[in-house]
C-alpha cells in the first residue's frame, strides 16, 4: 500500500468506522503526524508534538491511541534493542535499517531485500507479514568502542 497522505487518512477513517472506533481529533492528529513522518518517532516524541496542538493531552491518551492503531494495523510498532518502541504509518511492504549509534531508522523497499524465506515452523500458520530489521553501527563508532 503506497498511499498519499490523503489516501492514508481516508483509509484510517474507513478502518476506524468499520471497527466502530470513534474518530477523535486526538486520534486523527496522532495518525496524521505518523503518516506525514518518515522519522519513526517514539511515543514520547509523538506526545511532545501532540502537546502543541492539544495542551491538555496526556501521555496515556497518546499511548492508548498508538496501541489501538497498532491493533487495527494502521501503524507498525518497531521494537528497538533498548526495549523502546518507535512507530511507522507506512503500510507499504518495507523493512528497516536501524542505526544503533544514532537511533535513526530508514525504510528499505521490500524489493531491495528480495524474498525472505518462510521457515517451515510458520508455514502452517496464517502469515500476516514479514518485517526484517537490519541493525547497524557507524564504522567510526565501532572502532571507538573497541578501544
N, C-alpha and C positions, 0 to 999 in steps of 0.2 A: 504494500500500500504506500505509494509515493504521493502524498496529498499536499496540496497547497494549504495555507493556513485556513482559508475559508472552508475548504473541504474537510479539514481536520475538525473544525468547530462544528460543522453540520453533522459529521459522524459522531462526535462527542454527544451532541444534543440528542441524536437519534438513539444511541445506546442508553443514555440516561433515561429517556422516555420509555424505551422498551423494558427497562428494569425498574420502572416506577421510582427512580431516584430524583428527588427534587433538584431543579436547575437553579441553585442559589447563586447569587453574584460571586460569592467567595469561591465556590467550586468551579464556576466558569472561568474566573480570573486565574485560578491556580492552573487549570488545564491550558488556558491561553498562554500563560507565562512559559509553561513547559513546551508547548507546541511551537513557540517562537524561538526557543533557545536551542543552541547546539552545545551548550556547556555542561549538560548533565548535572544540574545543581543538586545539592543536598537539601534535606527538609529544612535545615536551618537557613540556608540561602533563600529558599522559597519563602519561608516565614518572614525574613527581613524585607524581601521585595513586596510581600503582601501587606506588611505593616504600613507601607507608604500609601496604599490605596484604601486599606481598612485598618485604621489606627487601633481599633478595639479587638482585632482578630487575635486569637490565642494560638500558641504553637500546637496545642491539642487539636484545634479545628483544622489546621493545615495538615497535620499528620493523619488524622482520621480521613480526610478527603483524599490524600495520597493513597491510603490503603484501599479505599473504595474504588479509586480509579485503577489501581493495580488489579484488584479482583475482577473488574469489568474488562480488563486487558486494554485499557485506554492509555496506560503508561507502563513502562518496564522499569523494574527496580534492579539496579546494578549493585550487587554486594561487593564492597571493597575489602581488601585484605585486612584493614584496620577495624573491621566489623561495623563500618558505617555504610549507609546506602545512598545512592545517587539515583536520579530519576530521569527518564527519557520518554518523550511522547512521539518519537519517530517510530511509526508502526511498520515501516518498510523492513524487509528482511535485511538484517545487517548484524555485524559483530562489532567488537570494541578493542581498541588498543588503550590500555590503562597504564599511564606512566606513574610508577610507584614513587618517583622522586618529586614530581610536581603535582600529582593528583589529577592531571589533565586526562580527559577521556576523549578519544577520537572515534568517530564512526568509520567502519570499513564495510564497503558494499559486500554482500554475501558472495557475489560473483568473483570478487577478488580473492576470496579464500577458497572457493570451489566447494564441491560436495563433501560434506562431513559424513563419514561412515556411521551408520546406526549400529550400536552394539547389540548383539543378539539378546542381551538381557532386557531390552526395551522393545524388541520387535513385536511382541505380542500385546503391547500396550498401545494406547491411542496417543501418538506423538503430536504434541501441540506446537512444537517449535524447537529450534536449536540455537543456542547462543554460545559463541566462542569468545573468550576474553584472552587477549594477549597482554600479559603483564610484563612491562619493560622497565629498564632503568637507563638513565643517561650514561654514556661511556665515561665522562669526566667524573660523575658521582661514584661510579663503580670503582674507579682507581682510587679515589679518596677514601672510600670505605674499607679498602684492603690495608691501608696504612696503619 
